[in-house]
Amino acid sequence: MEVGAHVLKRIDAHCLYPYNVPLEGDLPVARSGHRCIATNQALYVWGGYNPKLDTDDGDLLAADSSRLLKELWMLNIVHRRWDLARCRGTAPTHVASQGMVAYKGKFLVFGGTGFPFGENLDDNDLYEFDISGSLRWRIVRCNGTIPHPCYGPAMTICGDFLYLFGGTTGFHYNSRLYSLNLKDLKWNKLSSGEVGARYKSEIIWYDYKLILFGGGTTDELYGFDELDVFNLRTSSWIKCKTTSGIEGFPHSRKCHTVSIYLNRAYMTGGSYLTLNDDGGPRTTVVNDIWILDLNTWIWSKFYISLIEPVFFHSADINQSGCLFIYGGVTNDPEYNPPMNQGKRTPHVYKVYINVPTLKTLCWEVIVDLKRPIINKDQLLDLGVPQD
């Protein structure tokens, strides 16, 4: 079945397909450098950048002449409808390549850059957005050893502690690791210089360890045959060897995503530099999905791939085990460095990495077949239970 430019496939537990959203109403423009968070109810997308926006008509509320997207979009997963949040308060102004995590009904954002990238990089405040109540942004006043302004950091959270690693000013890359106690709002520098400096890496928490995935600089990329791991019990870095599956190891990369679900880390997309026939640099963008078992440290390649190669995208897994991938820069023939000249994609993809409930599958079919969105009375007439 085809709806506009979106091709829908029958849903199963491991079917990657374009996520169907209504053609009526507003839709987010294509972007890169944004962040997203997925719940069972919605996919939230904050910020981003697109160098080719046409803003002359004045309809794009949050984009300025620098093509930055200071806006928060919400995709209702149940009804498949995008809505632009009417936010209040003091929001971040550097909205490309920031770090973002969810914490107790709030989104926490640190870092990021405006355009030109790395210029006027003077903001090292932590921002909080109340997604469950007031829809208000505010600056969180912190103390301690506050991280320097940067963009492209890796960020994760566990319990009441936020962790931040690396990033760049556009000229200098760092390998500093910080923690923030979200109860007393005190930053603490855990390490500096023990591992390679980088940006656009990913970090996750598992079993009292912080695990780094990839990332790099303009000249160097980090691979996946061994990973830098920070042991929170001993406050020290170690190298953890991984084991390749039958497909080998993932290629080194940056600008990818890593999301954790149960005891597995799922890595999507990313890019690395190769050489053209004339010896010049060329960016290779990948469409693979890799899985790392965090108990055995064995890599395996997911048997399906992304529909389009992408980097500078964002992804997240919700509580039900559904992986959402949104936006980014695609492998387009017109794409060549610098990075801000690539083609951005507006597509949303999803794949169940955990077998969904029968109730979820039935609802997906109902929404696919009934257009436009049906109301409660129509659902009851179809025999759908009230719960």
Secondary structure as GFF3:
##gff-version 3
##sequence-region A 1 387
A	DSSP	beta_strand	2	3	.	.	.	ID=ss1
A	DSSP	beta_strand	6	7	.	.	.	ID=ss2
A	DSSP	beta_strand	17	18	.	.	.	ID=ss3
A	DSSP	beta_strand	35	38	.	.	.	ID=ss4
A	DSSP	beta_strand	42	46	.	.	.	ID=ss5
A	DSSP	beta_strand	72	76	.	.	.	ID=ss6
A	DSSP	beta_strand	81	84	.	.	.	ID=ss7
A	DSSP	beta_strand	88	89	.	.	.	ID=ss8
A	DSSP	beta_strand	99	103	.	.	.	ID=ss9
A	DSSP	beta_strand	106	110	.	.	.	ID=ss10
A	DSSP	beta_strand	126	130	.	.	.	ID=ss11
A	DSSP	beta_strand	136	140	.	.	.	ID=ss12
A	DSSP	beta_strand	143	144	.	.	.	ID=ss13
A	DSSP	beta_strand	154	158	.	.	.	ID=ss14
A	DSSP	beta_strand	161	165	.	.	.	ID=ss15
A	DSSP	beta_strand	177	181	.	.	.	ID=ss16
A	DSSP	beta_strand	186	191	.	.	.	ID=ss17
A	DSSP	beta_strand	202	206	.	.	.	ID=ss18
A	DSSP	beta_strand	209	213	.	.	.	ID=ss19
A	DSSP	beta_strand	226	231	.	.	.	ID=ss20
A	DSSP	beta_strand	236	241	.	.	.	ID=ss21
A	DSSP	beta_strand	257	261	.	.	.	ID=ss22
A	DSSP	beta_strand	264	268	.	.	.	ID=ss23
A	DSSP	beta_strand	271	275	.	.	.	ID=ss24
A	DSSP	beta_strand	281	285	.	.	.	ID=ss25
A	DSSP	beta_strand	289	293	.	.	.	ID=ss26
A	DSSP	beta_strand	298	301	.	.	.	ID=ss27
A	DSSP	beta_strand	310	311	.	.	.	ID=ss28
A	DSSP	beta_strand	314	317	.	.	.	ID=ss29
A	DSSP	beta_strand	322	326	.	.	.	ID=ss30
A	DSSP	beta_strand	329	330	.	.	.	ID=ss31
A	DSSP	three_ten_helix	339	341	.	.	.	ID=ss32
A	DSSP	beta_strand	348	352	.	.	.	ID=ss33
A	DSSP	alpha_helix	358	369	.	.	.	ID=ss34
A	DSSP	alpha_helix	376	381	.	.	.	ID=ss35
###
